[in-house]
Structure formats: C-alpha cells, structure tokens
C-alpha cells in the first residue's frame, strides 16, 4: 500500500514537472493540461485535476481510493525553448506507447530540464541572418539586407551581454528598439543601405515575441481567456516598448537634424 502511494506521488510530481517545463518554454495551455493528464491516466491516477495559467500550475488529486495530493507552482513568464517542448512531447508519446517506469520518466524530465540552449555565438549569428532575411522579405535590396545583418548582430549582442543580465524587460526592449534605429540610421547615413524603413523593420524582428503572441491567440480561441489575455498583454507591452525606443531615436534625430535624413 505504501509503495503504491509513493508511486502515485512520484507520478504526480513527474506530471507537474512535465507541465512546468512545457509552460516555462512556450507551450500552449491546452498542451500542458493534456500532457499532465495523459501521464497521470497512463499510470492509473484518474482523480488528477490540473488548472493551468500562463504563469502557474495548480494540481490536485485524491479520492476514497487515492492519496490526497495538492501542489502549486509559480512559473514566471519567460522565453521560448521549443527543443524542450518537443522533447517532453516525445516523452509523452513514449509513455503511452511503452512501459516506462515513473522513476525513469522523472529522470528523463530532469535531463530535458537541463538541456542546454543554443550557444551565444549561434544566437547572435541567427539574429543577424534573421534580420537580413526579414529585411529582404519586406522589400529591401541586398545592401539593405547586409546592413540589417550587422544591425541584428549588434542587437543580439546587446540582448545577451547587457539587457539580459542587467536590465528589466521593459527597459531592455526600449533600449533594443532605440539601438536598432540608431544603428540602421548610421548605416543609412554611411550609404551602406538604401531603404531605412526596411532596414529597421528587418533588424527589429529578433525582438518581436512571435511565439508568445501566437500562443495568446490560440489560448483565447481555446477558451483559456485568462492565460491568453496575460500572454497577449505581455506581447503587446513588448511591442509598445519597441515602438517607444524607435520613436525616441527618431524624435531626437528630428530635434537635432531638423528632420533631414
């Protein structure tokens, strides 16, 4: 009997950890709830009930046959790591298809939680390439794309080495928008780019929280209005801060140059 109780608690802890990893790394609310429910039901726990918000998980279980369990975890709104989301999804499929013990599931989840992200060099390079591609996609020419590449590289260097460790999210996004605008304006004045608007649009794309915004719409469509509204507000706040940074630089340029670009 005691062994069964210990196994149930281990299953519930594993389900909670799986939900934590998914939610922390950008998964949708329905995916978190479905994964936790599948893990519990596979191991015979039918009384488990989970309530998931964008920054928290509430899990309870227990009836006349199963041990009472209740746990709450606060999960701050953070970035996106889709490799971890994919790894948890794959583990969920393996649990339903095979005979993985709860202890083995917990070990796999611990390994997934420790999965390293992309290296700083790779992130900076990806930012530059993404900025150049978006610039070209939105109508810029090759010169504009090259200028956007350098601007994107500088932007992500700022995010990794200055904004991330030392600045709040709001200040970091305002500073990022201002940095991109100033950098693109400088390259434009040096005749290294021909269309300032496309250069700025492309270079600013690494700051855009596209996954969070898309998940917010999907959560609202699925009826998770609270979680979707929180994510939507967070994404819109980032958009607003970026716009503030861009507008600040343009205002200063207009003030000191009389609007001549």
C-alpha positions as a Markdown table, in Angstrom:
| # | Residue | x | y | z |
|---|---|---|---|---|
| 1 | Unk | 0.0 | 0.0 | 0.0 |
| 2 | Unk | 2.8 | 2.4 | 0.9 |
| 3 | Unk | 4.6 | 1.5 | -2.3 |
| 4 | Unk | 1.5 | 2.4 | -4.3 |
| 5 | Unk | 1.2 | 5.7 | -2.5 |
| 6 | Unk | 4.9 | 6.5 | -3.2 |
| 7 | Unk | 4.4 | 5.6 | -6.9 |
| 8 | Unk | 1.4 | 7.8 | -7.1 |
| 9 | Unk | 3.2 | 10.8 | -5.6 |
| 10 | Unk | 6.2 | 10.1 | -8.0 |
| 11 | Unk | 3.8 | 10.1 | -11.0 |
| 12 | Unk | 2.1 | 13.3 | -9.9 |
| 13 | Unk | 5.4 | 15.0 | -9.3 |
| 14 | Unk | 6.6 | 13.9 | -12.8 |
| 15 | Unk | 3.4 | 15.2 | -14.3 |
| 16 | Unk | 3.9 | 18.5 | -12.5 |
| 17 | Unk | 7.5 | 18.8 | -13.7 |
| 18 | Unk | 6.4 | 18.0 | -17.3 |
| 19 | Unk | 3.8 | 20.8 | -17.1 |
| 20 | Unk | 6.4 | 23.1 | -15.6 |
| 21 | Unk | 8.9 | 22.5 | -18.4 |
| 22 | Unk | 6.3 | 22.9 | -21.2 |
| 23 | Unk | 4.8 | 26.1 | -19.7 |
| 24 | Unk | 8.2 | 27.7 | -19.0 |
| 25 | Unk | 9.4 | 27.1 | -22.5 |
| 26 | Unk | 6.5 | 28.5 | -24.5 |
| 27 | Unk | 3.9 | 25.7 | -24.9 |
| 28 | Unk | 0.2 | 26.4 | -25.2 |
| 29 | Unk | -2.1 | 25.9 | -22.2 |
| 30 | Unk | -4.0 | 23.0 | -23.7 |
| 31 | Unk | -0.8 | 21.2 | -24.4 |
| 32 | Unk | 0.3 | 21.5 | -20.8 |
| 33 | Unk | -3.0 | 20.2 | -19.4 |
| 34 | Unk | -3.2 | 17.4 | -21.9 |
| 35 | Unk | 0.3 | 16.2 | -21.2 |
| 36 | Unk | -0.2 | 16.2 | -17.5 |
| 37 | Unk | -3.5 | 14.4 | -17.8 |
| 38 | Unk | -2.0 | 11.7 | -20.1 |
| 39 | Unk | 0.9 | 11.0 | -17.7 |
| 40 | Unk | -1.4 | 10.6 | -14.7 |
| 41 | Unk | -4.0 | 8.4 | -16.5 |
| 42 | Unk | -1.4 | 6.1 | -18.0 |
| 43 | Unk | -0.2 | 5.2 | -14.6 |
| 44 | Unk | -3.7 | 4.7 | -13.2 |
| 45 | Unk | -4.3 | 8.0 | -11.4 |
| 46 | Unk | -7.8 | 9.1 | -12.5 |
| 47 | Unk | -8.5 | 11.7 | -9.9 |
| 48 | Unk | -5.9 | 14.2 | -11.1 |
| 49 | Unk | -7.1 | 17.6 | -12.0 |
| 50 | Unk | -4.9 | 20.5 | -13.2 |
| 51 | Unk | -5.6 | 24.2 | -13.7 |
| 52 | Unk | -3.0 | 26.0 | -15.8 |
| 53 | Unk | -2.5 | 29.7 | -16.2 |
| 54 | Unk | 0.2 | 31.4 | -18.2 |
| 55 | Unk | 2.4 | 31.7 | -15.1 |
| 56 | Unk | 1.2 | 29.0 | -12.7 |
| 57 | Unk | 0.1 | 25.4 | -12.4 |
| 58 | Unk | -2.4 | 24.1 | -9.8 |
| 59 | Unk | -2.7 | 20.3 | -9.4 |
| 60 | Unk | -4.9 | 18.3 | -7.1 |
| 61 | Unk | -5.6 | 14.6 | -6.8 |
| 62 | Unk | -7.2 | 12.1 | -4.4 |
| 63 | Unk | -10.4 | 10.3 | -3.6 |
| 64 | Unk | -11.6 | 7.4 | -1.5 |
| 65 | Unk | -9.0 | 5.1 | -3.2 |
| 66 | Unk | -6.1 | 7.5 | -4.0 |
| 67 | Unk | -3.9 | 9.6 | -1.7 |
| 68 | Unk | -4.7 | 13.3 | -1.4 |
| 69 | Unk | -2.3 | 15.5 | -3.3 |
| 70 | Unk | -2.2 | 19.2 | -3.9 |
| 71 | Unk | 0.6 | 21.3 | -5.3 |
| 72 | Unk | 1.0 | 24.9 | -6.7 |
| 73 | Unk | 3.9 | 26.1 | -8.8 |
| 74 | Unk | 4.6 | 29.7 | -9.9 |
| 75 | Unk | 6.2 | 29.9 | -13.3 |
| 76 | Unk | 7.4 | 33.4 | -14.4 |
| 77 | Unk | 6.7 | 34.5 | -18.0 |
| 78 | Unk | 10.0 | 33.8 | -19.7 |
| 79 | Unk | 11.5 | 33.0 | -23.1 |
| 80 | Unk | 10.9 | 30.1 | -25.5 |
| 81 | Unk | 12.9 | 26.9 | -25.8 |
| 82 | Unk | 11.0 | 24.7 | -28.3 |
| 83 | Unk | 13.6 | 21.9 | -28.1 |
| 84 | Unk | 12.5 | 21.2 | -24.6 |
| 85 | Unk | 8.8 | 21.3 | -25.6 |
| 86 | Unk | 9.5 | 18.8 | -28.4 |
| 87 | Unk | 11.4 | 16.6 | -26.0 |
| 88 | Unk | 8.6 | 16.5 | -23.5 |
| 89 | Unk | 6.1 | 15.8 | -26.3 |
| 90 | Unk | 8.2 | 12.9 | -27.4 |
| 91 | Unk | 8.5 | 11.5 | -23.9 |
| 92 | Unk | 4.7 | 11.7 | -23.6 |
| 93 | Unk | 4.3 | 9.6 | -26.7 |
| 94 | Unk | 6.8 | 7.0 | -25.4 |
| 95 | Unk | 4.9 | 6.8 | -22.1 |
| 96 | Unk | 1.7 | 5.9 | -23.9 |
| 97 | Unk | 3.4 | 3.5 | -26.3 |
| 98 | Unk | 5.7 | 1.7 | -23.9 |
| 99 | Unk | 6.3 | 0.7 | -20.3 |
| 100 | Unk | 8.5 | 3.4 | -18.8 |
| 101 | Unk | 8.5 | 3.5 | -15.0 |
| 102 | Unk | 7.6 | 6.7 | -13.2 |
| 103 | Unk | 11.2 | 6.9 | -11.9 |
| 104 | Unk | 12.6 | 6.7 | -15.4 |
| 105 | Unk | 10.1 | 9.4 | -16.5 |
| 106 | Unk | 11.4 | 11.7 | -13.7 |
| 107 | Unk | 15.0 | 11.1 | -14.8 |
| 108 | Unk | 14.2 | 11.9 | -18.4 |
| 109 | Unk | 12.4 | 15.1 | -17.4 |
| 110 | Unk | 15.3 | 16.2 | -15.3 |
| 111 | Unk | 17.6 | 15.7 | -18.3 |
| 112 | Unk | 15.2 | 17.7 | -20.5 |
| 113 | Unk | 15.1 | 20.5 | -18.0 |
| 114 | Unk | 18.9 | 20.6 | -18.1 |
| 115 | Unk | 19.1 | 20.7 | -21.9 |
| 116 | Unk | 21.4 | 23.5 | -22.9 |
| 117 | Unk | 20.2 | 26.3 | -25.2 |
| 118 | Unk | 21.9 | 27.5 | -28.3 |
| 119 | Unk | 25.4 | 29.0 | -27.8 |
| 120 | Unk | 25.7 | 32.8 | -27.7 |
| 121 | Unk | 27.6 | 32.8 | -31.0 |
| 122 | Unk | 24.8 | 30.8 | -32.6 |
| 123 | Unk | 22.1 | 33.1 | -31.2 |
| 124 | Unk | 24.0 | 36.3 | -32.4 |
| 125 | Unk | 24.5 | 34.8 | -35.9 |
| 126 | Unk | 20.9 | 33.7 | -36.1 |
| 127 | Unk | 19.8 | 37.2 | -35.2 |
| 128 | Unk | 21.9 | 38.6 | -38.0 |
| 129 | Unk | 20.7 | 36.1 | -40.6 |
| 130 | Unk | 17.1 | 36.5 | -39.5 |
| 131 | Unk | 17.3 | 40.3 | -39.7 |
| 132 | Unk | 18.8 | 40.2 | -43.1 |
| 133 | Unk | 16.2 | 37.7 | -44.4 |
| 134 | Unk | 13.2 | 39.7 | -43.0 |
| 135 | Unk | 14.6 | 42.9 | -44.4 |
| 136 | Unk | 14.8 | 41.3 | -47.9 |
| 137 | Unk | 11.4 | 39.7 | -47.5 |
| 138 | Unk | 9.7 | 43.0 | -46.6 |
| 139 | Unk | 11.1 | 44.7 | -49.8 |
| 140 | Unk | 14.7 | 45.7 | -49.1 |
| 141 | Unk | 17.5 | 45.1 | -51.5 |
| 142 | Unk | 20.8 | 43.2 | -50.9 |
| 143 | Unk | 22.6 | 46.3 | -49.5 |
| 144 | Unk | 19.7 | 46.8 | -47.0 |
| 145 | Unk | 19.9 | 43.1 | -46.1 |
| 146 | Unk | 23.6 | 43.3 | -45.4 |
| 147 | Unk | 23.1 | 46.4 | -43.2 |
| 148 | Unk | 20.3 | 44.7 | -41.4 |
| 149 | Unk | 22.6 | 41.7 | -40.8 |
| 150 | Unk | 25.1 | 43.8 | -38.9 |
| 151 | Unk | 22.4 | 45.6 | -37.0 |
| 152 | Unk | 20.8 | 42.3 | -36.0 |
| 153 | Unk | 24.2 | 41.0 | -34.8 |
| 154 | Unk | 24.8 | 44.2 | -32.7 |
| 155 | Unk | 21.2 | 43.9 | -31.3 |
| 156 | Unk | 21.6 | 40.4 | -30.0 |
| 157 | Unk | 25.0 | 41.1 | -28.6 |
| 158 | Unk | 23.2 | 43.9 | -26.6 |
| 159 | Unk | 20.5 | 41.5 | -25.5 |
| 160 | Unk | 22.8 | 38.7 | -24.4 |
| 161 | Unk | 25.6 | 40.7 | -22.7 |
| 162 | Unk | 23.8 | 43.8 | -21.4 |
| 163 | Unk | 20.0 | 43.6 | -21.4 |
| 164 | Unk | 19.6 | 40.0 | -20.2 |
| 165 | Unk | 21.9 | 40.2 | -17.1 |
| 166 | Unk | 21.4 | 43.8 | -16.1 |
| 167 | Unk | 18.2 | 45.4 | -17.4 |
| 168 | Unk | 14.5 | 44.9 | -16.8 |
| 169 | Unk | 12.3 | 43.6 | -19.6 |
| 170 | Unk | 10.7 | 47.0 | -20.3 |
| 171 | Unk | 14.0 | 48.9 | -20.3 |
| 172 | Unk | 15.7 | 46.2 | -22.4 |
| 173 | Unk | 13.0 | 46.4 | -25.2 |
| 174 | Unk | 13.0 | 50.2 | -25.2 |
| 175 | Unk | 16.8 | 50.1 | -25.5 |
| 176 | Unk | 16.7 | 47.4 | -28.2 |
| 177 | Unk | 14.3 | 49.4 | -30.3 |
| 178 | Unk | 16.4 | 52.5 | -29.9 |
| 179 | Unk | 19.7 | 50.7 | -30.6 |
| 180 | Unk | 18.3 | 49.2 | -33.8 |
| 181 | Unk | 17.0 | 52.5 | -35.1 |
| 182 | Unk | 20.3 | 54.3 | -34.3 |
| 183 | Unk | 22.4 | 51.6 | -35.9 |
| 184 | Unk | 20.3 | 51.5 | -39.0 |
| 185 | Unk | 20.3 | 55.3 | -39.3 |
| 186 | Unk | 24.0 | 55.3 | -39.0 |
| 187 | Unk | 24.5 | 52.7 | -41.7 |
| 188 | Unk | 22.0 | 54.5 | -43.9 |
| 189 | Unk | 23.9 | 57.8 | -43.5 |
| 190 | Unk | 27.1 | 56.0 | -44.4 |
| 191 | Unk | 25.4 | 54.8 | -47.7 |
| 192 | Unk | 25.6 | 51.2 | -46.6 |
| 193 | Unk | 21.9 | 50.8 | -47.1 |
| 194 | Unk | 19.3 | 52.4 | -49.3 |
| 195 | Unk | 15.9 | 52.0 | -47.6 |
| 196 | Unk | 16.0 | 53.0 | -43.9 |
| 197 | Unk | 12.4 | 51.7 | -43.2 |
| 198 | Unk | 13.1 | 48.1 | -44.5 |
| 199 | Unk | 16.4 | 48.1 | -42.6 |
| 200 | Unk | 14.8 | 48.9 | -39.3 |
| 201 | Unk | 11.8 | 46.5 | -39.9 |
| 202 | Unk | 14.1 | 43.6 | -40.6 |
| 203 | Unk | 16.6 | 44.4 | -37.8 |
| 204 | Unk | 13.9 | 44.7 | -35.2 |
| 205 | Unk | 12.3 | 41.3 | -35.8 |
| 206 | Unk | 14.5 | 39.4 | -33.3 |
| 207 | Unk | 12.8 | 41.4 | -30.6 |
| 208 | Unk | 9.3 | 40.5 | -31.6 |
| 209 | Unk | 7.7 | 37.9 | -29.3 |
| 210 | Unk | 6.0 | 36.0 | -32.2 |
| 211 | Unk | 5.6 | 32.7 | -30.3 |
| 212 | Unk | 4.0 | 34.4 | -27.3 |
| 213 | Unk | 1.6 | 36.4 | -29.5 |
| 214 | Unk | 0.6 | 33.3 | -31.5 |
| 215 | Unk | 0.0 | 31.2 | -28.3 |
| 216 | Unk | -2.0 | 34.0 | -26.8 |
| 217 | Unk | -4.4 | 34.0 | -29.8 |
| 218 | Unk | -4.6 | 30.2 | -29.7 |
| 219 | Unk | -5.3 | 30.1 | -25.9 |
| 220 | Unk | -8.1 | 32.7 | -26.3 |
| 221 | Unk | -9.5 | 30.6 | -29.2 |
| 222 | Unk | -9.4 | 27.5 | -27.0 |
| 223 | Unk | -11.3 | 29.3 | -24.2 |
| 224 | Unk | -8.4 | 29.9 | -21.9 |
| 225 | Unk | -9.2 | 33.6 | -21.7 |
| 226 | Unk | -7.2 | 34.4 | -18.5 |
| 227 | Unk | -3.9 | 32.8 | -19.8 |
| 228 | Unk | -4.4 | 34.1 | -23.3 |
| 229 | Unk | -5.1 | 37.7 | -22.0 |
| 230 | Unk | -1.9 | 37.6 | -19.9 |
| 231 | Unk | 0.2 | 36.4 | -22.7 |
| 232 | Unk | -1.4 | 38.9 | -25.1 |
| 233 | Unk | -0.8 | 41.8 | -22.7 |
| 234 | Unk | 2.9 | 40.7 | -22.3 |
| 235 | Unk | 3.4 | 40.6 | -26.0 |
| 236 | Unk | 1.6 | 43.9 | -26.6 |
| 237 | Unk | 3.7 | 45.5 | -23.9 |
| 238 | Unk | 6.9 | 44.4 | -25.7 |
| 239 | Unk | 5.5 | 45.9 | -29.0 |
| 240 | Unk | 4.8 | 49.1 | -27.2 |
| 241 | Unk | 8.3 | 49.3 | -25.7 |
| 242 | Unk | 10.0 | 48.6 | -29.0 |
| 243 | Unk | 7.9 | 51.4 | -30.6 |
| 244 | Unk | 8.9 | 53.7 | -27.8 |
| 245 | Unk | 12.6 | 53.0 | -28.5 |
| 246 | Unk | 12.2 | 53.6 | -32.2 |
| 247 | Unk | 10.1 | 56.8 | -31.7 |
| 248 | Unk | 12.6 | 58.1 | -29.1 |
| 249 | Unk | 15.5 | 57.9 | -31.6 |
| 250 | Unk | 13.5 | 59.5 | -34.4 |
| 251 | Unk | 12.4 | 62.3 | -32.1 |
| 252 | Unk | 16.0 | 63.0 | -31.2 |
| 253 | Unk | 17.1 | 62.9 | -34.8 |
| 254 | Unk | 14.3 | 65.3 | -35.8 |
| 255 | Unk | 15.2 | 67.6 | -32.9 |
| 256 | Unk | 18.9 | 67.8 | -33.7 |
| 257 | Unk | 18.8 | 67.5 | -37.5 |
| 258 | Unk | 15.6 | 69.2 | -38.3 |
| 259 | Unk | 14.1 | 66.0 | -39.8 |
| 260 | Unk | 16.7 | 65.7 | -42.6 |
| 261 | Unk | 17.8 | 62.1 | -43.1 |
